[in-house]
């Protein structure tokens, strides 16, 4: 999916609903990988998920409008991903230790 999103954005633009959903699915997959511990580099993936959602949430609200049912899902996903990242960073062992 990582390779398809730039193609969708180039062909259809950011305002195309399928492009928005592809971006949402990718960020959700990154978050899921972290929560499931599927990848040793999951903290980087978690950071990427937060970054992707921070970019996606205002775009979805602007394009689809606040009443569209997917907008609160995306914004809630961003809130959850930020909380998971904050917790992960707080519990990460210090390099100085």
N, C-alpha and C positions, 0 to 999 in steps of 0.2 A: 504494500500500500504506500510505503514511503516514496516509491518511484512514480506512482500513479497520481498522487496529489498535485505535484507541479504541472503535470500534463493537463489535469482537469482544470486547474486554475488558469493555465494559459489558454486553453480552448474555450472554456465556459465562463471564466472569471470567478471572482470571489462571491458574487451575488447569486450564483446558481445553487439551488438547494442541495443537489447531489454533492457538489463540492464542499459545502458546509458540513454535510453528514459524513463525508469521507474524512474530513479533518477531525470531526468529533470522534469518530470510530478509532482513528489512529491514536489520538490522545488518550482515549479510554483504554486502548490496548496497552499503551505504555504504563498507565497507572495500574492496570491489572497485572502486568508482569512484575511490577514492584511488590504489589500486595501478595502475589503468589510465590515470590522469590524464585521466579523462573530463570533469571539471568544474573550473572555475577556483577554486571555493570548497571544494576537496576536503579541506583541512586541517580546516575546520570540520566537514565530514562525517565525517572520521576521528575527531575528538573525540566527535562524537555517537555513532558506532559503539561506541567504548570505553565511553561512558556507558551506552548501551543494554545492552551485554553485561555490564557490571558489575551492572546491575539484574537482568538475565535469569539469569545463571549461578546465583546462590544460590536463586532462585525455582525454576528447573528442578530443581536438586538436591533441594530441599525437597518439591516436588510429585511428581516422577517417581522420586526415589531415585537414589543413586549408581550403582546397577547398570544403570540404563536406558542404552541405547547412545548416545542423543543427548547425555547430560549431559557426558561427556568431550569430545565434539565442540564443544559450546558453551564449555566451560572452556578448551579448546585454542584456540578462536577468540579468546577474551578475551586469553589469553596472547600470541598472535600480534599482535592488534590493539594491545595495549599496547607491544609491542616495536617495531612499525612507527611508532606515535606517538612513542615515545621517540627513535627514529632521526630522524624528521622534525623534531622540535623541536631536536635537536642539530645538524642540518645546515641549519636555517633561518637565513638571514642576519640578523645583528643589526640592529636599527633604528638604533643609534648609529653603525654603520659608514658 
